[in-house]
């Protein structure tokens, strides 16, 4: 042991009793938002519009706690890492989540079949969304939604590149949350969800819950927090409302044109379907036969792989619909591939007894 290492070791030994006695660092207590002017005006306007007690609403919102963690999480990364589809896929399309999806499908087979028959959304797509969103109800968020939404509504970080737009969004969602809790008979202070205020098994924002959630288990009550069957029906209804086309594929393969200008022009609209199959071929893209006969518009998408070769694909109207849940091609393809993996596992599990009997 050299002299420096010996000194460091001795110092650590001397410090050991103090370290052992040290108490865990306590986080400072969370502070209430208080009666700031914007909050008071919001409470007065909402109470007047809904016929609520304005003083009670002001007190309720003023008591909501400011959450510094939420303000941190809502900001884009200061030094964003390179996008990597392979790494993103591996987070969700992995054995444990596939097994959980298979158990979810087995348990709710009837509800998934009913949702597919009613809205045309394949069971595997619904299974993929619930799996990516909450790991089949295992991870639904531990933030108090009233605190989170109030923080983002009245103390949104100015450093965000779209601060004004996002703050207005969360202020509207706070109003929807307050309406929702009254409709559902929930205590706003007790409801927990994501740091952005998403709720329950399908992680619906409050506005989406009020607009798209359905009572699919027939108990006369919509409960996305505790009813996976309501979640199944609500996810299918949501996708159908955004234009899901029954029987249409979500995407096709594509070989992009070699000409850089042509590639750039086709990639510019990103996830928005914008080109016919004929236009893509005229621009030098190579399409499989199924894509060549596709009747609707297509989106040319290129997923990055952390500096390696990219993954190009053609998104259909249905791929676009999945991105209405989360505006990301990576998210949409992750949902689709998780659902496909669970469907394959289900097919294999159903075939196993027959093969064993032969």
N, C-alpha and C positions, 0 to 999 in steps of 0.2 A: 504494500500500500504506500503510495507516495505521500509526501508531507501534506499537500493540499487536501487529498482525500481523507487523511487521518484527522485533520483539523475539522473538516466538514462532518465526519462521523462523530467526533467528540461533541461538536456543537449540537448535533441532532439528539445525542444521548442526554445532554444537559437540558435540552428543550423539551424532552419527552414528557416529564411530569406536567409541565405547563400546558402542553398540547392535549394531554389526557384530560386535564381539568377544564379545558376551554369549552364553553357552551356553543352550540350551533348558532350561527349568525341568524338573527331574527330580521325578517323583512319589516320595513316600516308599515304601520297600520294604513289601510286604504282610506283615503279621504272621500267624503261625499262631494258630489258635484256642486251642491249649493244652489242658491237662487240667482244664478247669472241671468242677465237680461234675455239672451236667446232662449234659454230654457223656460223662463217665465212666459215669454210670448208664445212659444210653442204650446205650452200647457193650456194657456188661455184660449188659443185658437182651436185646439183639438177638443177641449171641453165644450166650447160653444158649438162646434160642429156636431158633436156626438150627444149633447145634452148631459154631460157629466158634471160632477162637482169640480169646479176649477181649483178651488183651494186645496182639496184633497189630492188632485192630480199634481199640483205644484209641489206639495209636500212629498209625494211619492217619488217624483223625479229628482227633487233636490237631495233626497236621501240616497239615491243611486250612487254607487261607489265608482270613483275614477280608477280605471284599470290601466296602469302604465304598460303592462305586458301586452294588452290588446293593441295599444298604439304602436308598439314595436312590431308585432306580428303582421299588422296591416301594411307596413311599409315594404316596398320592393327591396330585395337584397342590395346592399351597397356595392358589392362586387359579385354580380351574378355569375354562377358557374356555367360552363358550356352545357347546353341542352344535350341530353343523352337518352334517346328512346330505349335503348337496351337496358339501361339502369332503371329507368322509370318502369318499364314492363316487369322487371324482376321484382320490384317492390310489391306488385299486386298479383301477377300470374305466377304464383309459387305454391308448392304442395299443400301447406297448411291452409291457405285461403281457398284453394280449390276444394279441399276436403270439407271445409266449413260451408262452402257453396253447395256442395253435393248434399250435405245434411239439411241445409235450408230448403233446397228443392224438394227433397223427399218429404219434409215436414209440411210444405205448403204447395204440394203438387196441384191440388184442386184449385187453389186461388190463382196460381200462375196460369193454369189452363183456362180458367174463366176470364182472366184479364186478357190473355192472348185472343180468345174468341171474341171478346167484346170490343177491344180497341185495335187489334191487329198487331200488337207489339209482341215479338217473340219472347217466350219465357226466359231465354238465355240473356237477352238484353236487360231485362229487369233484374235478373240474378246478378249480372255484371255490375249494374249501377249500385245496388245495395251492398255488394261486396267491396267495391272501391270506396264508397262513401263511408260506411260504418263497420266494415268487416262483419256484416250480418248481425248488426245490433250490438256488437261488442264495444265499439268506440263511437259514442254519440256526442261527446264533448262535456267538459266539466266546468265551463264558465257560466256564471249567472248571466242569463241573456239580457235581463234588464240593465245590469251594470255594463255589459259589453256594448249593447246598442246605444245606451245613453252616452257612453264614452265616445263612441264613433260619431254620434249625432251632434255632440256639443264640444268635443275636444279632439276633432280629427287632426292628425299631424299635418301641419302646413307644408312639410317637406315632401309630401306625396305629389307626384307629377300631375295627378288629377284630383287634387284635394277638394275643390269646390263641388265637383260633380259627385264624388264619392260621399262627401258629407251629406249632400242633399239626398242621396240614395238611402243612407243609413237613418236619416231623420224620418224619411217616409216609412222605412221598415220598423222603426220604433213605434210609430203610430199604428202600423198594422199589428205589431206585437201586442200593444195595449188593447186593441179591438179584439184580437184573437183570444187573449186570456180571459176577457170578459165573456166572450161567446162560449168558450169551453169551460168556464168555471174554474180557471186555474189562478193560483196566486202568483202574480208576476215575479215576486221576489224569490220564488222557489224553483222556477223553471231554469233548467241548465241546457246548454248547447255548445256550439262551436264559438270560437273567439269572434266570429263575424255574425253570430246570431242565428245560425242554421240549426234546425230542430229535428230530433227524432231519427228513426231508422233511415229515412231517405234524405235527411239533411235538407229539408225545405226551408227556405227563408219564410218568415211569417206571411208576407204577401202572397207567396206561392201556395202556402198552406190554405189560406182563405180562398184562393181562386181555383186551385186545381185538386186539392185533397178530397177524397171521397170516403164514405163509409162503406167499405167493401166486405166487412165481416158481418154486416147486417144487424149490429147491436144498437143502431140508432144514434151512434156517437162516432165522430172522427177522432181517432187517437193515434197519431203518428209516433208518439213517444213509446207506447206499449203494445200496439197492435201491428205486427208484421204483415198481416193480411190487408189492413188499411193502407200500409206502405206500398204493398204490391200494386193494389188498384190505383193508388195515387200516382205512382211512377208511370204506369202505363197510360193513365189519363193525361198526365202532363206531356208525355211524348206525343200522344195523339193530337193534343191541342196545338202543338207546334208543327204539325203536318206530317207525322209518320205515315209512310206509304206501305201498307201491308204487302208482303211478298217481295219487296224491293231489297236488293243487297245493300249493305252499308258502304262497301268500297270495292275497288278493283286494283289490280297491279297496273303499273305503267312504266314504260321506259322513256325518260325525258329526252327531248331533242338535244343534240350536241351543240347547236348554236346558242351561245350565251344570251343573246338578246331575246331569242324565242323562249328560252327557259325562263328568263326573268319576267317576260310578259305573261306567261302562263301561271307563274307562281305568285304574281302580284295580288290577286284577290284572296289568296290564302284559303281559308276553309269555306268561303262562300261559293256555292256552285255557280259557275259563270260561263262554261264553254260546252258546246255540243261535242259529241264524239267526232263528228266530221271536222270541226274546227281544230280539235286537238291533233288529228292526223295530218291536216293541212299544215300545221305548225311544225311537223316533224316528229311528233310523239308516236310511240308504238304502243298499241292497245291490244289486250287479249280479245278474243272473239265476243265474249259476253259484254264487254264494255263497248265494243264497236256497235252493238245493236241496242245499247241503252238509249231510251227515248228522251230522258230528261237532261238537265244541265249537270255538269260535273265540276268538281273542284280539284285543282292540281295542288297536292300537298307534299312537302318534303320535310321529313323528320330528321333532325340532327342526331348523330351518334357520338357525341363527345370528340369531334375531330376526325372520326373515322368515316367510312363510306356512309352516305345518307340513305334513308329509307323513303323512297317516293311512293305515293299512292294516289288513287283517284277517289275522292269522296262523293257520294251520291247525296240526294236530298235527305236520306235517312242518317247519313253520317253528320250532316249539318244539324239535324234535329238533336242528335246526342250531344253536340256541342252547345246546345241551348241550355243544357244542364250545367255545363262548365265550359267556358269558351276556349277550349284548348284541344287541338288535334291529338296531343299526347294522351290527354284524359279520355277522349272518345275511343281511341284505338285500344287503350288499356281496358276500358269497360268491355269493349267488344271481344277482345281476346280472352279476358277472364271468363266471360260468359261462354265463349266457345270451349274453353278448357274444361269448365264444369260440365257442359253438355257432353263432351267426349268421355269424361269420367263417368257420367250417368249411363251413357250407352254401354260402356265397358262393364259397369257393375250389373246392368240388366242382362248382359250376355253371359256373364260368368256362370250363373246357375245352369243355363242351358248347355254350355260347353262341358260343365262338370257331369251333367246327366248323360252325355253321349258316350 
